[in-house]
């Protein structure tokens, strides 16, 4: 990866207070990027922004709930005023669930997941697009292998990530002559706090991850792959070997892919 690709590049990152988003911010700060960091927790966000500034990047913290369209507009407006342009939009914010659909006692979690994981990215992209077209910039959507295949206990999450993929795949075609690139990222399990905060059947956070966190990809590695894919303006990046093989197997043995997905959830890795 070219270590100066994002020097002085104005990058908006959502979900930047923890996990993958935080690592993307820190690694881009190492390149000298100008960052607008968004998440709901103002305190955590400012801590990340301060660390980014210590690493040599510029960074502002803009507390934002991406499920709220007006807050998405405010984020884009604030970043544009602060830096004078927008070069890259990384749609990373996301929430999850971990329960069989038939066991859900609170169906409102489906609406919440769709608003954060899909509509938030659509809102932000709509308001950022005029700026991105001027700079022939980059859009990055962070999906999941659940955005490629159905995954048990993740029905609402998988649906939102499929929606995200469909939206950005369509947008890529529409923007083909604009100079704006659209890169989709499909990680597998990544060590982060998202599963501890994932909603269970009662709609409340699990508070304990059902995944063997020490046996899955680190957020640092995931962030490095995301930045590399964005720098190269790749169409998409399916991160794991299992994910890559799954796309081929789905064409010839879809039932086998279903069983692999079931086993991955049961084993938590």
Buried (B, 14 or more C-beta within 10 A) or exposed (E): BEEEBBBEBBBBBBBBBBBBBBBBBBBBBBBBBBBBBBBBBEEBBBBBBEBBBEBEBBBBBBBBBBBBBEBBBBBBEBBBEEBEBBBBBBBBBBBBBBBEBEEBEBEEBBEBBBBBBBBBBBBBBEBBBEBBEEBEBBBBBBBBBBBBBEBBBBBBBBBBBBBBBEBBBEBBEEBEEEEBBBBBBBBBBBBBBBBBBBBBBEBEBBEEBBBEBEEBBBBBBBBBBBBBBBBBBBEBBBBBEBBEEBBEBBEEEEEEBBEBBEEBBEEBB
